[in-house]
Amino acid sequence: MAKEIENPCTALCQLSGDLCVSCGRSKDDIRKWKRMKRPEKMAAVQRATARLKGLKKR
């Protein structure tokens, strides 16, 4: 079986609108995480990583 995708949660939730500025996930991604399949989790982690990089550039 394929390795499980690790939850990117940092346990320091800081929501700004629809986005957690600690882990980079949207509220929707956070809410659906446990029900997501592996490809969905991989995509959510990639989106979160891109969002965090965008926040650091500001």
Backbone as CSV, one residue per row, in Angstrom:
resi,resn,N_x,N_y,N_z,CA_x,CA_y,CA_z,C_x,C_y,C_z
1,MET,0.844,-1.199,0.000,0.000,0.000,0.000,0.878,1.247,0.000
2,ALA,0.449,2.271,-0.699,1.210,3.515,-0.805,1.254,4.238,0.535
3,LYS,2.346,4.960,0.738,2.516,5.725,1.965,1.439,6.794,2.089
4,GLU,0.923,6.951,3.287,-0.107,7.961,3.564,0.482,9.367,3.430
5,ILE,-0.299,10.287,2.911,0.124,11.688,2.791,-0.017,12.332,4.167
6,GLU,1.066,12.931,4.653,1.054,13.545,5.975,0.235,14.834,5.963
7,ASN,-0.563,15.003,6.984,-1.362,16.209,7.140,-0.428,17.400,7.360
8,PRO,-0.555,18.461,6.564,0.338,19.616,6.694,0.006,20.536,7.875
9,CYS,-1.000,20.178,8.658,-1.400,21.013,9.794,-0.228,21.230,10.746
10,THR,-0.050,22.465,11.175,1.017,22.801,12.113,0.485,22.995,13.531
11,ALA,-0.818,22.795,13.701,-1.506,22.969,14.982,-1.401,24.410,15.498
12,LEU,-1.181,25.346,14.597,-1.144,26.775,14.919,-2.109,27.504,14.004
13,CYS,-3.351,27.072,13.994,-4.347,27.594,13.059,-4.501,29.106,13.196
14,GLN,-4.335,29.778,12.064,-4.517,31.220,11.994,-5.239,31.518,10.686
15,LEU,-6.559,31.560,10.773,-7.349,31.776,9.562,-7.406,33.258,9.209
16,SER,-7.196,33.505,7.924,-7.334,34.841,7.367,-8.262,34.688,6.175
17,GLY,-9.521,35.002,6.387,-10.522,34.756,5.350,-10.725,33.268,5.190
18,ASP,-10.464,32.748,3.998,-10.664,31.333,3.704,-9.361,30.540,3.790
19,LEU,-8.291,31.139,4.303,-6.972,30.524,4.261,-6.330,30.455,5.638
20,CYS,-5.722,29.297,5.940,-4.922,29.180,7.154,-3.516,29.639,6.799
21,VAL,-3.047,30.699,7.428,-1.728,31.229,7.095,-0.606,30.422,7.738
22,SER,-0.939,29.438,8.564,0.082,28.570,9.158,0.422,27.388,8.257
23,CYS,-0.600,26.736,7.688,-0.344,25.554,6.849,-0.615,25.803,5.374
24,GLY,-1.330,26.882,5.033,-1.586,27.225,3.641,-2.829,26.601,3.037
25,ARG,-3.538,25.793,3.806,-4.736,25.148,3.259,-5.950,26.057,3.370
26,SER,-6.898,25.839,2.473,-8.164,26.568,2.525,-9.062,25.904,3.572
27,LYS,-10.096,26.631,3.989,-11.059,26.044,4.930,-11.643,24.766,4.352
28,ASP,-11.924,24.778,3.057,-12.503,23.610,2.394,-11.544,22.419,2.445
29,ASP,-10.261,22.640,2.176,-9.268,21.561,2.249,-9.164,21.012,3.671
30,ILE,-9.178,21.884,4.658,-9.092,21.464,6.061,-10.299,20.601,6.429
31,ARG,-11.467,21.071,6.044,-12.715,20.388,6.378,-12.788,19.001,5.732
32,LYS,-12.298,18.872,4.505,-12.425,17.623,3.749,-11.234,16.669,3.896
33,TRP,-10.178,17.080,4.584,-8.925,16.332,4.616,-9.106,14.844,4.921
34,LYS,-9.809,14.493,5.971,-9.935,13.081,6.376,-10.656,12.229,5.340
35,ARG,-11.501,12.827,4.516,-12.251,12.072,3.507,-11.563,12.064,2.146
36,MET,-10.504,12.847,1.996,-9.808,12.925,0.715,-9.037,11.637,0.437
37,LYS,-8.972,11.292,-0.837,-8.144,10.180,-1.278,-6.730,10.713,-1.519
38,ARG,-5.778,9.810,-1.671,-4.368,10.179,-1.794,-4.112,11.253,-2.863
39,PRO,-4.615,11.114,-4.095,-4.349,12.159,-5.102,-4.899,13.537,-4.706
40,GLU,-6.046,13.541,-4.045,-6.636,14.813,-3.594,-5.761,15.450,-2.517
41,LYS,-5.235,14.628,-1.611,-4.357,15.140,-0.556,-3.071,15.697,-1.149
42,MET,-2.514,14.987,-2.138,-1.299,15.463,-2.785,-1.535,16.833,-3.432
43,ALA,-2.663,16.982,-4.096,-3.003,18.254,-4.736,-3.204,19.349,-3.690
44,ALA,-3.855,19.020,-2.572,-4.093,20.003,-1.509,-2.767,20.471,-0.912
45,VAL,-1.828,19.546,-0.719,-0.518,19.904,-0.177,0.235,20.795,-1.163
46,GLN,0.154,20.493,-2.453,0.817,21.324,-3.458,0.231,22.734,-3.486
47,ARG,-1.096,22.826,-3.403,-1.741,24.155,-3.372,-1.314,24.925,-2.126
48,ALA,-1.283,24.232,-0.982,-0.915,24.876,0.275,0.521,25.384,0.225
49,THR,1.416,24.598,-0.337,2.819,24.999,-0.458,2.952,26.244,-1.332
50,ALA,2.231,26.261,-2.440,2.267,27.421,-3.329,1.705,28.656,-2.626
51,ARG,0.638,28.497,-1.876,0.044,29.636,-1.155,1.022,30.201,-0.138
52,LEU,1.690,29.307,0.613,2.641,29.773,1.629,3.801,30.512,0.984
53,LYS,4.290,30.036,-0.155,5.370,30.741,-0.858,4.897,32.123,-1.280
54,GLY,3.648,32.223,-1.730,3.084,33.515,-2.117,2.966,34.464,-0.940
55,LEU,2.625,33.937,0.226,2.503,34.777,1.419,3.863,35.301,1.855
56,LYS,4.902,34.493,1.719,6.238,34.897,2.152,6.810,35.992,1.262
57,LYS,6.359,36.074,0.019,6.842,37.095,-0.909,6.296,38.471,-0.595
58,ARG,5.221,38.537,0.156,4.585,39.823,0.480,5.379,40.614,1.467
